[in-house]
């Protein structure tokens, strides 16, 4: 049926529609709509894992204090829903005139791994699969500092074993951090007090930083972390020990929720030999200042130019 | 109904359909009902225990703690002294109740009253003969070459619960650190700087105190060197390792 030339132009197109073409079009549309609906169906489950607010959250450094409050309350809700416990999530800010430095005495360390497990407890790390920030290497006592010669799975009846020394390795919080350089979305950065942090809401999980880190300090959440409710530490910080998501990187953050209120990190407090020392390098009377002034200091993989804030030292 | 109306109707239906899909997309699925707030776990319950391996007499005295454990006669009666049993090697058998007893917490004066000072016996080669009653109970292993095994190098001869320096200055038990400093200068220097020994508390002195330990909080003065300790478990692999790779050469980091 030819279109009626007397009709206005807007009606001409519809007037050209036959019953057959309409039915065909309607069928195609309904199939298409059904396909779209089926394709989007998984998104309806999205609310279980994420929310519109989380999706629309701004970059950490752009959040105003009021917006941060909303974000922290949302994270508290998330944690409560997931773990059945109401945490205190706070956003601790760096202190003025403070730069953290860590020093570890290789003469004293006996490799007891207490620091590893204190860290897991303090920082709400996944128990299954296991995620641990600190790796203790049992190194042959032949003058090498080649990490490849270390053994992380030693399990003798008693430590230390003769012929070995023990070298715990964790994030070195470098001044020239390769991991920060490679992050394509700036989800990891250095804070003014020297702590390299990760925003778990901004990380896209590309694992470039894991590959870039010469100290093997970064861990990836291949699955959603699993932590028993009774083992959750409710004192949480945004950039620190709040539970992580599936598919994001995490690493040592010098126990940001402790150190930014002036306390020692968990690994320092638990070390039975007193090998671990921590403090403010800008304070000339701090323990770490004394160590760097008076002790023989080793920088692991110094030749890479990463300028770590983590020093090994020896008693002389 | 003419064709235009049909078309309009069909378009309206499709529009409504899409609108419904849009609503279904945006609508967040129902959350589980409001959970009753569980009680807050105190962060202290999860805090890392900064305790030391032992409680020394010095710590107990200086902290004003319960020193009743230092006196034997809180449990034993003076009229009926406990029967001491020895094994075939003439080593004293420590009762189960004393299994966690640390020798340094004993009050020497209970057995050795100041009026009756102990006489040390020496073997022909000049080494000290360990009294039979102390065997198996007290290991004198002070100094790598056992050069400091004379009780009176540290303890006062007439009053065993007092210490004295080689120069003759008298020190009480809670000043033991100063006595140690007399020989272990470099370690004392490091300890003063906060480098030697376990610390907990606050790195920021304005925010709070730092907890330091005395020498005898960690070291048994009679055997100061540490024996080994059992390491905490190694990291678990997600999958069992093949037998030939049970001890991989490179660390699995």
Interface residues (C-beta under 8 A of the other chain):
Chain A: X11 X14 X15 X17 X22 X26 X29 X30 X33 X36 X37 X40 X43 X44 X45 X47 X48 X51 X52 X80 X81 X84 X85 X86 X88 X95 X105 X110 X111 X112 X113 X114 X116 X117 X118 X121 X122 X129 X130 X132 X135 X137 X147 X148 X149 X150 X151 X152 X153 X154 X155 X156 X157 X158 X159 X160 X169 X216 X230 X231 X232 X233 X234 X235 X259 X261 X262 X263 X264 X266 X268 X269 X270 X271 X272 X273 X274 X277 X278 X279 X280 X286 X287 X290 X291 X294 X295 X315
Chain B: X3 X4 X6 X7 X10 X14 X17 X18 X21 X24 X25 X28 X29 X31 X32 X35 X37 X38 X40 X41 X43 X46 X48 X49 X50 X52 X53 X190 X193 X194 X195 X196 X197 X198 X199 X200 X201 X202 X203 X204 X206 X207 X208 X218 X226 X227 X228 X229 X230 X231 X232 X233 X234 X235 X236 X238 X247 X248 X249 X250 X251 X252 X253
